[in-house]
Structure formats: structure tokens, C-alpha cells
Amino acid sequence: MKKSKFLKVFSSAMALSVILAGCSTSNNSSSKNAPKAKVEFKTEVDNGGSAVDGATLKYGVLSPTPLTGMWNPIFMTQATDNEVIGNVVGDTFSTDDEYKVKQDNEDDPVKFHLDREKKEITFTVHKDLKWSDGSEVTAKDIVATYELMGNPKFKENARYTNAFELIEGMKDYHEGKADKISGITEKDNKTVVVKYTEIKPSVLWGEGWVSSVLNAKQVAEASKDFSKFAEADLNKKPLSYGPYVIAKEVNGESVLAEANPHYYKKDDVKVKKIEFKVVSPAQASSVIKNGDVDILKNVTSNVWDSSKDLKNGDFVSKPSFYLSYVGFRTGLWDKEKSENVEDPDSKLKDKNVRQAFELAVDRDQINEKVFKGLRFTPTGSGMYPPATGKLQNEKATAAKKDVEKAKKLLDEAGYKDTDGDGLREDKNGKKVTFNFAIRNTGADYDQALADTFIKSWKEVGLDVQLVDGKLMSPKDFSSRLLAGDKSIDIFQGAWTLGTNPDRSSMLGRKTPLNLYRYTSSTFDEAFKEQSSDAMFDDAKLKEAYNKFDNLVADELPYFPLSWDTDLTWVNKRVKALNPEKLGKGQQKLHALELNSQESAK
């Protein structure tokens, strides 16, 4: 299974992105009436030609910030790092066309088997699986990985969620009350049994699992001195059981990956070397034109707009799980309770006020003009884009800009202009300013987007100012939101939604990733319903998620801004590529072939 199927927290150039645990249904059955971007693209390329040996694939990682070089998926905090190590290690578990983990697949690096009656998952390591130093991958490696995930010395690890606490004994272990995780048993040298207190349907998408296995000896060595943990080989020079191993790094700029000589399917590795190189958005068009990259994923609207007429390659698309939004901070993170609680002083606790913010904005115009028609306005809560296929809520609609209704809602909330300056005072007659956090992603539309929001809100009498008077760096944006900074009232962020439809990691009472700090008893009940045994019925699961989609759109902890077209640039020397098959693991990056020693220019 690809790493993108599991819970990830990333501070990236484009967004604070969370790839939520697990997977969802295929897009093959999407509604014919589903909203779409105005520009459409090829879904695959076939450049033909004869395969050549010895050529290095040049893989662009689009980002205005450098790689951090943290290659441990348990603690990784940047999307660009994940893009590198995810392709180096490759898939640990394969998935079906609906992204569910395939059971009993003997060919996988680690075989998965679920016994619902016993509430157990059995992981079996492939008999031929080896680390890049030639040693065997064993059950001890799996156990060590889970123990690191739950290590009590890392209680602030945002990747550790309450989904892991469904494993028997994990909570006690994480709280330092036990030396071992009682529910994880090493059955033999190749087999681990994980006992759960509850089996939720989302486990079929990998929720509460670790996405890849770490080397037990490296874990033990790194754990000897936690003051030096970040520099340990586990994080900087990890052993790999995948198709590649990291051979060379150039300080945040690039990584050279070479074929792992001990990979259990080494004959499948057609590209023997991959160079991952950071490409800034400002330089992306010239990098594409000059043939400096063969593949560049997550292409932004501006990069496409300035490169769309180039002849040395093609843009291809696949359904996207991206959602950008405007969030309202309505609560706080209570460290003692380890949960989100209501903030009685929040300026956004009145739903009428939140709804007014939404109705003041013309999202259709923003997506068409600012994002060149590549993004489009979501329906409902936005949490189930067309890529989620069967689970998409076909009956959901999108609220249109309505200035008069927004003004009326603010009047009803007691926000009125009492001094005639065009800006509303609060219900106590005091001046009220809403502090708005928005990132500097490196795109030339960042400031224009911020200005559009602020102007729209001013039109209905809302005084909105940028936090600290300027766009925020992605790192500052992420760290302050995760810390629950009370100086932020509103923020424009984004999720890269994982293929698992469970959104409790995004809106749950107990998750630090609920950046809105929004809680409600109706959400609690909805999450309880979604995790019931009845939800193993696909029809009931769809009904539950469609109902939840409507519920979130009504309670409005945020309003959705954009769904996206997932674009990839492919140079003509790549023989063939289908990004959707690549995303589903049906096509492998290491199995791609190149038809020339040099990239086309």
C-alpha cells in the first residue's frame, strides 16, 4: 500500500496537508453530474520508443522550501520528504481498485489478513524480503515500528492518533504505564498478530497501521539517546526493503536513489537510478522547458499556464483528493485532556457569522480566475471530492455568493455598523477585527488571493486583517495552527485527503489535527455510527458518509474553497505513464522505462 493511504501530517509549500488514514472507493462510479474543472487533460501518455539502459529518471519535487532529509515515516513532517522516501521504499501493501488493502496477497512485501471475529490482524513478512544490507526483514522489525509509533517519549507526535489506541495495550504503552504493547504478538520470525479492542470498517483502508516497516536494529540504536534522535541513521540513512536505497543527498536540493541490490523483485526495477530534485514554483516552467525533469507532480495552475504550449512533453491528470478551505477557529486544544474544547472567547462561535463569511465569497470566480479554471468549487462539505467515487454525495450543492443574506445573518448575530464607518462592531458595540492566516506558497497569486478574501468580507462589513500584517511562511503557518495560536481567527488551508473516507482525524474531538478545534455531540455520534459493524455494508457506509457530509456543511467549522485537478508533467522520454494507475499501485515508478538517455527539450 502506498504511504499516501495512511495518516500523514505535512507542512508543505502548497498547504498544511493531511493525508488521512487509509483509502476510499474508486472514481469509476462518480456521478455524471459531479462538478469538474473547466480545463480537461489527457489521463495517460504513451510516447513509445525502445527502452534504453543506464538512464537516470529525473523526478521533480515541486516546492519553494528545501527537503529536510528526515526519512522516517513515523516522524516525517514535510510532504516533499514523503514524496522521496515513499518512492524509495515503495508499496508495503497493495490495494484494490477501490483502494482497500488486498487481503492474503502472497506477493506483497507484507501480507495482511483480517479476522473480524477474533478482532485480529495478522501481518506476514514475505519470505524473500531483505533489507538493503542483505539482512532479513523479520517480525521484530514490525514490532519495533509499532513501539516507536507509540513511544511515550514522543507524546506530541501528530501521527499518533486515537486510531492506534484501538490496539490492545497501545494506550498504556504510550502513557508509559507498560513496557510492551500487549496486543502485539510476535508469533514467529515472520509473523505478527495485532489484537484490537474494536474493528472499524476503516481498518480495511489501513487506519491505525504503520505505513512501512523500520529496521529494528536502527530503531534500537536511535533510541539509545533521544537528544540525538534526529541525526540517527534510522532517520538520515535508513535501510530499505523497497526497490531503491538513498545513495546521495545534496543538502535539501536533491537525492539520488539507486536500485536496491537486495530487493526481492529486483528484476522488476527498470530504472536503476532516480534523481529527486526540488523545483521551486518560480523556476518550474523553465525546468520543464529545459528538460531538467522527466516527471513533475502536483503542478500548479500558474506552472501549467506558462508551460502548456511546450512540445517536449505532456500534462496528464487524475482524480484529486485535494481540498482547500477557509477554516474558523472556534475552540482550543486542552493539553491535559488531550482533546479539543470550546473557546468561549472565539469570535466565530456563532454559526451565523461563519455562514456570512462563506456567503460573502464568490468561490466560482476565484477558482476560474485565480486558479485558471483548474480548480472548481466543491459541493457539500468538500470532504468527498469526485475521486472518492461511490461515496461522493451526489445530492450536495454549493452555496453561491449572497451579499444580502450575509448581511442579514450578521445583523441577526448582533454584528452591526454603529459608527457609520462601513465596518461592523460586535454585539457589545465594540470594534472587532478578525485575524486571517494565509500562506506564502511561492505562487504569484498568493497576495491576490488574500486581497480577494479581505475585500469580499469588507463588502459585508467585516474587518479582516492578515495575521502579523503579512502572508505567513508555510512553516510558521503550520506550527502556529498546530499549537492552537489564539491570535488566529480564520485561516486558509488545505488537505490532501487520503483515500480512507473516515474524517475523524480531521474533525474528531481527540485529534490535534482538528485545526478548527470544533467539537459537537452530533459529530461524536456520526463518528460512532461510521465505526459500527453495520458499516461493513457498502450501502450503509455510503448513507452514513453522505449524511455526515451534509452535517459538516451545515455546522460549518470551515467552508470549502476548491477541489483540484491533479496534474503531472511527463517528458517525452518516459515511454508510458498513467498517473491514476501509478497512484493505485497498478503501475510502478521503478518499472517505468525511458526511451532516450537524455530528456527531451
C-alpha positions as CSV (number, residue, x, y, z in Angstrom):
1,M,0.0,0.0,0.0
2,K,1.3,3.4,-0.8
3,K,2.3,5.7,2.0
4,S,-0.3,8.2,0.8
5,K,-3.0,5.8,2.1
6,F,-2.1,6.4,5.7
7,L,-2.3,9.3,8.2
8,K,0.3,12.0,7.3
9,V,0.8,15.5,8.6
10,F,2.8,17.7,6.2
11,S,4.0,21.2,6.3
12,S,4.3,21.8,2.6
13,A,4.6,24.7,0.2
14,M,1.1,24.4,-1.1
15,A,-0.8,23.5,2.1
16,L,-0.9,22.2,5.6
17,S,-1.8,18.8,4.1
18,V,-3.1,15.8,5.9
19,I,-3.3,12.5,4.0
20,L,-5.9,10.8,6.2
21,A,-5.5,7.2,7.2
22,G,-6.5,4.6,4.6
23,C,-8.4,4.7,1.4
24,S,-11.7,5.2,-0.3
25,T,-13.8,4.0,-3.2
26,S,-12.8,4.2,-6.8
27,N,-13.7,7.1,-9.0
28,N,-15.0,4.8,-11.7
29,S,-18.6,5.3,-10.4
30,S,-18.5,9.0,-9.9
31,S,-21.7,10.9,-10.6
32,K,-22.0,12.1,-14.2
33,N,-23.2,15.4,-12.7
34,A,-20.1,15.8,-10.5
35,P,-18.5,19.2,-10.8
36,K,-15.4,19.4,-12.9
37,A,-12.6,21.8,-13.7
38,K,-13.1,23.9,-16.8
39,V,-9.9,22.6,-18.4
40,E,-9.6,18.9,-19.2
41,F,-6.5,16.9,-19.9
42,K,-5.2,13.6,-21.1
43,T,-5.3,10.8,-18.5
44,E,-2.2,9.0,-19.8
45,V,0.6,9.2,-22.2
46,D,2.3,6.7,-24.5
47,N,5.4,8.1,-26.1
48,G,6.6,4.7,-27.5
49,G,10.2,4.1,-28.5
50,S,12.7,1.4,-27.4
51,A,13.8,1.2,-23.8
52,V,17.4,2.3,-23.0
53,D,19.6,1.0,-20.2
54,G,21.5,3.1,-17.7
55,A,19.5,6.3,-17.9
56,T,18.6,8.2,-14.7
57,L,15.0,9.2,-14.2
58,K,14.8,12.9,-13.1
59,Y,11.9,13.3,-10.7
60,G,10.9,16.9,-9.8
61,V,9.5,17.7,-6.3
62,L,7.6,20.9,-6.6
63,S,8.3,23.1,-3.5
64,P,9.6,26.6,-2.6
65,T,11.2,25.0,0.5
66,P,14.1,22.5,0.7
67,L,14.0,18.9,1.7
68,T,14.6,18.4,5.4
69,G,16.2,15.0,4.9
70,M,14.0,13.3,7.6
71,W,13.3,9.9,6.1
72,N,11.5,8.3,8.9
73,P,7.7,8.0,8.1
74,I,6.8,7.8,11.8
75,F,8.0,11.4,12.4
76,M,8.1,12.9,8.9
77,T,6.6,16.4,8.9
78,Q,7.1,17.5,5.3
79,A,5.2,16.4,2.2
80,T,8.3,16.7,-0.1
81,D,10.3,14.3,2.1
82,N,7.5,11.8,1.9
83,E,7.4,12.0,-1.9
84,V,11.0,10.9,-1.9
85,I,11.0,8.2,0.7
86,G,7.6,6.9,-0.5
87,N,9.0,6.1,-3.9
88,V,12.3,4.8,-2.5
89,V,10.6,2.2,-0.3
90,G,7.6,1.7,-2.5
91,D,4.4,-0.1,-1.5
92,T,4.3,-2.3,1.5
93,F,0.7,-3.4,0.9
94,S,-1.2,-3.5,-2.4
95,T,-4.7,-2.2,-2.8
96,D,-7.7,-3.0,-5.0
97,D,-9.3,-0.6,-7.4
98,E,-11.3,1.0,-4.6
99,Y,-8.1,1.5,-2.6
100,K,-8.9,-1.1,0.1
101,V,-6.0,-3.2,1.2
102,K,-5.8,-6.6,-0.5
103,Q,-6.1,-9.4,1.9
104,D,-3.9,-12.5,1.8
105,N,-1.8,-11.2,-1.1
106,E,1.2,-13.6,-1.1
107,D,3.2,-11.3,-3.4
108,D,3.2,-8.2,-1.1
109,P,6.3,-7.3,1.0
110,V,4.0,-7.8,4.0
111,K,0.8,-9.9,3.7
112,F,-2.3,-8.7,5.5
113,H,-5.1,-10.9,6.9
114,L,-8.1,-9.7,8.9
115,D,-10.1,-11.9,11.3
116,R,-13.1,-9.8,12.3
117,E,-14.5,-12.4,14.7
118,K,-11.2,-12.5,16.7
119,K,-10.6,-8.8,16.2
120,E,-7.1,-9.6,14.9
121,I,-4.9,-8.6,12.0
122,T,-2.0,-10.8,11.0
123,F,1.0,-9.4,9.2
124,T,3.3,-11.9,7.5
125,V,6.6,-10.8,6.0
126,H,7.4,-12.2,2.6
127,K,10.0,-15.0,2.8
128,D,12.4,-13.3,0.4
129,L,12.1,-9.7,1.8
130,K,15.5,-8.3,2.8
131,W,17.0,-5.0,3.9
132,S,19.4,-3.2,1.7
133,D,22.3,-4.5,3.8
134,G,21.3,-8.1,2.9
135,S,19.7,-9.0,6.3
136,E,16.2,-10.5,6.6
137,V,13.1,-8.4,7.3
138,T,11.5,-10.1,10.3
139,A,8.6,-9.8,12.7
140,K,10.9,-7.9,15.2
141,D,11.1,-5.1,12.7
142,I,7.3,-4.8,12.6
143,V,7.0,-4.8,16.4
144,A,9.8,-2.2,16.7
145,T,8.0,0.1,14.3
146,Y,4.8,0.0,16.3
147,E,6.7,0.6,19.5
148,L,8.3,3.6,18.0
149,M,5.0,5.0,16.9
150,G,3.6,4.7,20.4
151,N,6.8,5.6,22.2
152,P,5.9,7.5,25.4
153,K,8.8,9.9,24.9
154,F,7.1,11.2,21.7
155,K,3.6,12.2,23.1
156,E,3.5,15.2,20.8
157,N,3.8,13.1,17.6
158,A,0.9,14.3,15.4
159,R,1.0,11.0,13.5
160,Y,0.0,9.1,16.6
161,T,-3.8,9.2,16.7
162,N,-6.6,7.6,18.7
163,A,-6.9,5.0,15.8
164,F,-3.7,3.4,17.2
165,E,-5.3,3.1,20.6
166,L,-7.8,0.5,19.3
167,I,-4.8,-1.8,19.5
168,E,-4.9,-3.6,22.9
169,G,-2.4,-2.1,25.3
170,M,-1.2,0.7,23.0
171,K,-2.7,3.5,25.2
172,D,-1.0,2.1,28.3
173,Y,2.3,1.8,26.4
174,H,2.0,5.3,25.0
175,E,1.3,6.7,28.5
176,G,4.3,4.9,30.0
177,K,2.3,2.5,32.0
178,A,3.6,-0.6,30.3
179,D,6.9,-1.8,28.8
180,K,5.3,-3.5,25.8
181,I,2.2,-3.3,23.7
182,S,0.2,-6.2,25.0
183,G,-1.9,-6.5,21.8
184,I,1.1,-7.0,19.5
185,T,2.5,-10.5,19.5
186,E,5.4,-11.9,17.6
187,K,4.0,-15.3,16.5
188,D,7.2,-16.4,14.7
189,N,10.1,-14.9,12.9
190,K,7.9,-13.7,10.0
191,T,4.5,-13.3,11.6
192,V,3.0,-10.6,13.9
193,V,-0.6,-10.7,15.3
194,V,-2.2,-7.4,16.3
195,K,-5.2,-7.7,18.6
196,Y,-7.8,-4.9,18.5
197,T,-10.4,-3.9,21.1
198,E,-12.6,-2.9,18.1
199,I,-12.5,-3.5,14.4
200,K,-13.8,-0.5,12.4
201,P,-14.5,-0.6,8.7
202,S,-11.7,2.0,8.2
203,V,-9.2,-0.7,9.1
204,L,-9.8,-2.1,5.6
205,W,-8.1,1.1,4.3
206,G,-5.2,0.7,6.7
207,E,-6.3,3.0,9.5
208,G,-4.3,2.6,12.7
209,W,-1.5,0.8,10.8
210,V,2.1,2.0,10.2
211,S,2.7,2.6,6.5
212,S,6.1,1.0,6.3
213,V,8.4,-1.1,8.4
214,L,11.5,0.2,10.1
215,N,14.7,-1.7,10.8
216,A,14.6,-2.9,14.5
217,K,18.4,-2.6,15.0
218,Q,18.3,1.0,13.7
219,V,15.3,1.8,15.9
220,A,17.2,0.4,18.9
221,E,20.3,2.4,18.1
222,A,18.4,5.6,17.6
223,S,16.5,5.1,20.8
224,K,19.6,5.0,23.0
225,D,20.0,8.8,23.1
226,F,16.8,10.7,22.2
227,S,18.7,14.0,22.4
228,K,20.4,12.9,19.2
229,F,17.5,11.0,17.7
230,A,17.0,13.3,14.7
231,E,20.5,12.6,13.4
232,A,20.3,8.8,13.8
233,D,20.8,6.6,10.8
234,L,17.2,5.5,11.2
235,N,16.1,9.0,10.1
236,K,19.0,10.0,7.9
237,K,20.3,6.8,6.3
238,P,17.5,4.3,6.7
239,L,17.8,0.7,5.4
240,S,15.3,0.0,2.7
241,Y,13.4,-3.2,1.7
242,G,12.0,-1.4,-1.4
243,P,13.2,-1.0,-4.9
244,Y,15.7,1.7,-4.1
245,V,18.0,2.9,-1.4
246,I,19.2,6.5,-0.8
247,A,22.7,6.8,-2.2
248,K,23.5,10.5,-2.1
249,E,22.0,13.8,-0.8
250,V,22.8,17.4,-1.8
251,N,21.7,19.4,1.2
252,G,18.0,19.8,0.8
253,E,18.2,20.2,-3.0
254,S,18.3,16.6,-4.4
255,V,18.5,13.0,-3.5
256,L,20.0,10.2,-5.7
257,A,18.3,6.8,-5.2
258,E,19.9,3.7,-6.6
259,A,18.5,0.2,-7.2
260,N,18.5,-1.9,-4.0
261,P,20.6,-5.0,-4.9
262,H,18.7,-7.0,-2.3
263,Y,15.2,-6.0,-3.4
264,Y,13.0,-9.2,-3.6
265,K,11.7,-8.2,-7.0
266,K,14.9,-6.6,-8.4
267,D,14.2,-7.8,-11.9
268,D,11.1,-5.5,-12.0
269,V,13.3,-2.5,-11.5
270,K,13.8,-1.0,-14.9
271,V,15.0,2.4,-13.9
272,K,18.2,1.8,-11.9
273,K,18.6,5.4,-10.7
274,I,16.2,8.2,-9.8
275,E,17.3,11.7,-9.0
276,F,14.8,13.5,-6.9
277,K,15.3,17.3,-7.2
278,V,13.4,20.2,-5.6
279,V,11.8,22.5,-8.1
280,S,10.6,25.9,-6.9
281,P,7.3,27.1,-8.4
282,A,9.0,30.2,-9.8
283,Q,11.5,28.1,-11.8
284,A,9.2,25.2,-12.7
285,S,8.4,26.3,-16.2
286,S,12.0,26.8,-17.2
287,V,12.9,23.5,-15.6
288,I,10.3,21.7,-17.6
289,K,11.3,23.5,-20.8
290,N,15.0,22.7,-20.4
291,G,14.3,19.0,-19.8
292,D,15.7,19.2,-16.3
293,V,12.9,16.9,-15.0
294,D,11.1,13.9,-16.6
295,I,8.2,13.9,-14.1
296,L,6.8,16.7,-12.1
297,K,3.7,16.0,-10.0
298,N,1.2,18.4,-8.3
299,V,1.7,21.0,-11.0
300,T,0.0,24.3,-10.0
301,S,-2.2,26.4,-12.2
302,N,0.5,29.0,-12.8
303,V,3.1,26.4,-13.8
304,W,0.6,24.9,-16.2
305,D,-0.4,28.2,-17.7
306,S,3.2,29.2,-18.5
307,S,4.1,25.7,-19.8
308,K,1.0,24.5,-21.6
309,D,2.4,25.2,-25.1
310,L,5.7,23.3,-24.7
311,K,6.2,20.4,-27.1
312,N,8.7,18.3,-25.1
313,G,6.1,16.5,-23.0
314,D,2.5,16.5,-21.8
315,F,0.4,17.3,-18.8
316,V,-1.7,14.4,-17.7
317,S,-4.3,14.3,-14.9
318,K,-6.0,12.0,-12.5
319,P,-8.8,12.5,-9.9
320,S,-7.6,14.5,-7.0
321,F,-8.2,14.2,-3.2
322,Y,-7.2,17.8,-2.7
323,L,-9.4,20.2,-0.7
324,S,-8.6,23.8,0.1
325,Y,-10.8,25.6,2.6
326,V,-11.3,28.6,4.9
327,G,-11.2,27.4,8.5
328,F,-12.7,29.1,11.6
329,R,-11.0,28.6,14.9
330,T,-13.8,28.0,17.3
331,G,-12.0,26.1,20.1
332,L,-8.8,25.3,21.9
333,W,-6.6,22.3,22.4
334,D,-6.7,21.2,26.0
335,K,-3.3,19.5,26.7
336,E,-4.4,18.0,30.0
337,K,-7.4,16.3,28.5
338,S,-5.7,15.8,25.1
339,E,-8.8,17.0,23.3
340,N,-10.4,19.9,21.6
341,V,-12.6,22.1,23.8
342,E,-14.8,25.1,23.0
343,D,-13.3,28.6,23.3
344,P,-15.9,30.9,24.9
345,D,-14.0,33.9,23.6
346,S,-13.9,32.7,19.9
347,K,-15.2,35.4,17.5
348,L,-16.5,32.6,15.3
349,K,-18.6,30.5,17.7
350,D,-21.9,31.9,16.2
351,K,-22.7,29.9,13.1
352,N,-24.5,32.9,11.5
353,V,-21.1,34.7,11.5
354,R,-19.4,31.7,9.9
355,Q,-22.1,31.4,7.3
356,A,-21.8,35.1,6.5
357,F,-18.1,34.7,5.8
358,E,-18.9,31.9,3.4
359,L,-21.7,33.8,1.5
360,A,-19.5,36.9,1.1
361,V,-17.0,35.0,-1.2
362,D,-17.5,34.2,-4.9
363,R,-15.7,30.8,-5.0
364,D,-16.6,30.2,-8.6
365,Q,-14.8,33.3,-9.7
366,I,-11.7,32.6,-7.5
367,N,-11.4,29.1,-9.0
368,E,-11.9,30.3,-12.5
369,K,-9.8,33.4,-12.4
370,V,-7.1,32.9,-9.8
371,F,-6.7,29.2,-10.4
372,K,-7.1,29.4,-14.2
373,G,-10.1,27.0,-14.2
374,L,-8.0,24.0,-12.9
375,R,-9.8,24.2,-9.6
376,F,-13.5,24.1,-9.0
377,T,-16.0,24.8,-6.3
378,P,-16.8,21.9,-4.0
379,T,-20.3,20.7,-3.1
380,G,-21.4,19.9,0.5
381,S,-18.6,19.9,3.0
382,G,-16.0,19.3,0.2
383,M,-14.6,16.2,2.1
384,Y,-15.7,13.8,-0.6
385,P,-14.4,15.0,-4.0
386,P,-15.2,13.2,-7.2
387,A,-12.1,11.0,-6.7
388,T,-13.9,9.2,-3.8
389,G,-16.3,7.7,-6.3
390,K,-19.3,5.9,-4.8
391,L,-19.1,7.8,-1.6
392,Q,-19.5,11.2,-3.2
393,N,-22.7,12.9,-2.1
394,E,-24.4,13.4,-5.5
395,K,-27.2,15.5,-3.9
396,A,-25.0,18.0,-2.2
397,T,-24.9,21.6,-3.6
398,A,-22.6,24.6,-3.2
399,A,-23.7,27.8,-1.6
400,K,-23.4,30.8,-4.0
401,K,-22.3,34.3,-3.1
402,D,-25.1,36.2,-1.5
403,V,-24.1,39.6,0.0
404,E,-27.6,40.5,1.2
405,K,-28.1,37.2,3.0
406,A,-24.6,37.5,4.6
407,K,-25.5,41.0,5.8
408,K,-28.8,39.8,7.3
409,L,-27.1,36.9,9.1
410,L,-24.6,39.3,10.6
411,D,-27.4,41.6,11.7
412,E,-29.1,38.7,13.4
413,A,-25.9,37.8,15.2
414,G,-25.7,41.3,16.6
415,Y,-22.8,42.5,14.4
416,K,-23.8,46.0,13.2
417,D,-22.1,49.1,12.0
418,T,-22.9,51.5,14.8
419,D,-20.5,54.3,13.9
420,G,-21.0,54.6,10.2
421,D,-17.5,53.6,9.1
422,G,-18.7,50.7,7.0
423,L,-17.3,48.1,9.4
424,R,-19.4,46.2,11.9
425,E,-19.0,46.3,15.7
426,D,-19.7,43.2,17.8
427,K,-22.9,42.6,19.8
428,N,-21.4,44.7,22.6
429,G,-20.8,47.6,20.3
430,K,-17.0,47.1,20.3
431,K,-14.7,47.2,17.3
432,V,-14.0,43.7,16.2
433,T,-11.1,42.6,13.9
434,F,-10.8,39.0,12.5
435,N,-7.2,37.9,12.2
436,F,-6.7,35.9,8.9
437,A,-3.8,33.5,8.4
438,I,-2.8,32.6,4.8
439,R,0.4,31.2,3.4
440,N,3.0,32.5,1.1
441,T,3.3,29.4,-1.0
442,G,5.6,30.9,-3.6
443,A,2.8,31.3,-6.2
444,D,2.3,34.7,-7.7
445,Y,-1.4,34.6,-6.8
446,D,-0.9,34.4,-3.0
447,Q,-1.3,38.0,-2.3
448,A,-4.1,38.4,-4.8
449,L,-6.0,35.6,-3.2
450,A,-5.6,37.1,0.3
451,D,-6.7,40.5,-1.0
452,T,-9.8,39.0,-2.7
453,F,-10.9,37.4,0.5
454,I,-10.4,40.5,2.6
455,K,-12.2,42.7,0.0
456,S,-15.1,40.3,-0.1
457,W,-15.5,40.3,3.6
458,K,-15.2,44.0,3.9
459,E,-18.1,44.2,1.4
460,V,-20.4,42.8,4.1
461,G,-18.9,44.9,6.8
462,L,-16.3,42.5,8.3
463,D,-12.9,43.9,9.3
464,V,-10.4,41.3,8.4
465,Q,-6.6,41.8,8.7
466,L,-3.7,39.5,7.9
467,V,-2.0,37.9,11.0
468,D,1.1,40.0,11.6
469,G,0.1,42.1,8.6
470,K,1.6,39.8,6.0
471,L,1.4,36.4,4.4
472,M,2.9,33.6,6.6
473,S,5.6,31.2,5.7
474,P,4.3,27.6,5.4
475,K,6.4,26.5,8.4
476,D,5.1,29.3,10.6
477,F,1.6,28.7,9.4
478,S,1.7,25.0,10.2
479,S,3.4,25.3,13.6
480,R,1.1,28.1,14.9
481,L,-2.1,26.3,13.8
482,L,-1.0,23.0,15.3
483,A,-0.1,24.9,18.5
484,G,-3.6,26.4,18.6
485,D,-2.4,30.0,18.4
486,K,-5.3,32.2,19.7
487,S,-4.2,35.1,17.6
488,I,-5.5,33.3,14.5
489,D,-9.3,33.6,14.0
490,I,-9.6,32.4,10.3
491,F,-7.1,30.6,8.1
492,Q,-6.9,29.4,4.5
493,G,-5.5,25.9,4.4
494,A,-5.8,22.7,2.5
495,W,-6.0,18.9,3.0
496,T,-4.7,16.2,0.7
497,L,-7.4,13.8,1.8
498,G,-6.4,10.2,2.0
499,T,-8.4,7.5,0.3
500,N,-9.9,6.4,3.6
501,P,-13.3,8.1,3.9
502,D,-13.1,8.3,7.7
503,R,-12.6,12.0,8.6
504,S,-12.3,11.7,12.3
505,S,-8.6,12.5,12.1
506,M,-9.7,15.9,10.6
507,L,-12.7,16.7,12.8
508,G,-12.5,14.4,15.8
509,R,-12.7,15.6,19.4
510,K,-9.5,13.9,20.3
511,T,-7.3,14.7,17.3
512,P,-4.8,17.6,17.3
513,L,-5.3,17.8,13.6
514,N,-8.7,19.3,14.1
515,L,-7.3,22.7,13.4
516,Y,-10.6,24.4,13.8
517,R,-10.8,22.9,17.4
518,Y,-14.5,22.4,16.6
519,T,-16.5,19.8,18.5
520,S,-20.1,18.8,18.7
521,S,-22.2,15.9,20.0
522,T,-23.6,15.4,16.5
523,F,-20.1,14.8,15.1
524,D,-19.3,12.4,18.0
525,E,-22.4,10.4,17.2
526,A,-21.7,10.4,13.5
527,F,-18.1,9.1,14.1
528,K,-19.6,6.4,16.4
529,E,-22.1,5.4,13.7
530,Q,-19.4,5.2,11.0
531,S,-17.3,2.9,13.1
532,S,-20.0,0.4,13.8
533,D,-20.0,-3.1,12.5
534,A,-23.0,-2.3,10.3
535,M,-20.7,-0.1,8.1
536,F,-19.1,-3.1,6.6
537,D,-22.2,-2.9,4.3
538,D,-21.2,-0.6,1.4
539,A,-24.7,0.8,1.0
540,K,-25.0,1.7,4.7
541,L,-21.4,3.2,4.6
542,K,-22.4,5.5,1.7
543,E,-25.6,6.6,3.5
544,A,-23.6,7.4,6.7
545,Y,-21.0,9.4,4.9
546,N,-23.4,11.3,2.8
547,K,-25.3,12.2,5.9
548,F,-22.1,13.3,7.6
549,D,-21.2,15.4,4.5
550,N,-24.5,17.3,4.9
551,L,-23.9,17.7,8.7
552,V,-20.5,19.3,8.3
553,A,-21.7,21.6,5.6
554,D,-24.5,22.7,8.0
555,E,-22.4,23.2,11.1
556,L,-19.6,24.9,9.1
557,P,-16.4,24.5,11.0
558,Y,-14.9,25.6,7.7
559,F,-16.2,26.3,4.2
560,P,-14.6,24.5,1.2
561,L,-12.9,26.7,-1.4
562,S,-11.6,24.4,-4.1
563,W,-11.3,20.9,-5.4
564,D,-8.4,20.4,-7.7
565,T,-7.2,18.8,-10.9
566,D,-4.2,16.6,-10.1
567,L,-1.7,17.4,-12.8
568,T,1.6,15.7,-13.7
569,W,4.1,16.8,-16.3
570,V,5.7,13.9,-18.3
571,N,8.7,14.4,-20.5
572,K,8.6,12.6,-23.9
573,R,11.4,10.3,-23.0
574,V,9.1,8.5,-20.5
575,K,7.7,5.6,-22.6
576,A,4.3,5.5,-20.9
577,L,2.6,6.8,-17.8
578,N,-0.9,6.7,-16.3
579,P,-1.0,8.8,-13.1
580,E,-4.2,7.2,-11.8
581,K,-2.7,3.7,-12.2
582,L,0.5,5.0,-10.6
583,G,-1.5,6.3,-7.7
584,K,-3.3,3.0,-7.2
585,G,-0.1,1.0,-7.4
586,Q,-1.2,-0.6,-10.7
587,Q,1.8,1.0,-12.4
588,K,5.2,1.2,-10.5
589,L,7.6,4.1,-10.7
590,H,10.5,1.7,-10.6
591,A,9.1,-0.2,-13.6
592,L,8.8,2.8,-15.9
593,E,11.0,2.7,-19.0
594,L,12.9,5.6,-20.7
595,N,13.3,5.7,-24.5
596,S,16.3,8.1,-24.5
597,Q,19.5,8.7,-22.5
598,E,18.6,12.5,-22.4
599,S,15.3,14.2,-21.6
600,A,13.5,15.9,-24.5
601,K,13.9,19.7,-24.7
